[in-house]
């Protein structure tokens, strides 16, 4: 399982696949600090990968991998829940409560995003 695959599932708004990939990835990478950078050169994939890895590192009390430091943020906001595009209250909730590793890269999701993956 690669971080690229997680990022692609997030881009596709495939919540079920993203949760499963997250479980697999976390099982394969218990030391998040040492996890490899995404192979993709696609900026969106790299940004989402960095945000997810930083989120997992924060939640597990680990340092983020150094490769995340060189990755910027999206120009336009991206909501990681498909339903946020049609539900204004959910969209507002995501904007207000999105975890910091996501928000700083212009990604938005509920505060408990992928906690129960």
N, C-alpha and C positions, 0 to 999 in steps of 0.2 A: 504494500500500500504506500503510495507516495502523497506528499502534500499537494502535488499538482492535481491528483484525483479528487482530493477534498475540495480544492478551490473550484474545480470544474463542476462538481455537484452543487456547490453554492451558487455559482453563476447560473446554472440551469434551474435553480430554485427547486431542486429535487430533495426535499426534506428527509424523506425516508432513506435515500441513498447516502445523504450527507451524515445522518446519524450513524448508520452502519459503518461507513468509512471512518468516521471519527473514532468509534470503538476500536476498529481494527488498527488504525494509525497509532492511537494512544497505547495499545497493547504492544505494538512493535517498537515504539519509541518512548520507553519509560523515562529516559534522560532527554528531556525536550531541549535542553541547552545544546546538546550535540547533534540535534536533528539536521539533516542536510537541507540545503536551499532547494527551491523548486528548479526543475530542469528547464521549464518553459521560459521563453524569452518574452512571452506576451505580458505586457505591463499589468493588465487587470488580474490575470492569474497570479502573478507575483505579489501584487498588493494584497489580494485576498488571502493567499497563502501566508504571508507575513502576519497579517492581522489575526488569523486563526492560531498560528503558532504562538504568538504573543499572548493571546487569550488563554490558551492551554497552559502556557508557562506561568502566567499570573495565578491562575486557579490552583495550580499544583505547588506554588511557592518556589518555582525554579526561575533562573535567569533565562531571558530570551536568547536565542542563538545570535551571534554577532552579525550574521548576514541580514537580519531584519532591519538593522540600523540604516542600511543604504537604500531602502525601498521607501518610496514616497506614498502619496495618497491619491485616491481617485479625484478627478476634477468635478464630477457630478456625483451626488449622493446615490448610493445603491442600498436598497432595502433587501435584506436577506430572507425575508418572508414574502412570498408571492402575494399573500392576502393584504399586505400593507399598502399595495397599490390601489386597492378598491375599498379599504376600510379606513376612513380618516382617523378614527380614534386609535386604532392600532398603529397607524403611521405616527401619530403624535406620541404614543407611548414609546415606540422604538426610538424616536428622536430624543425623548427626555431621558430614557433609561438605558440606552445602548451601552454595553461595557466599553470602557475607555480604550482598550486596544483596537476595537472596531471603529469607534467614533473618530479617533484621531486619523484614521485612514478614509474617512467619509463613508463608512459602512454602518448600517443601522439594523438592529435586531433587539428583541426584548432582553431584559437584564439576565434572564436565565437561559439564554440561547446556548444550546448544546450542553447544558449542565447534566442532563439526564440521557446523554447519548448512549 
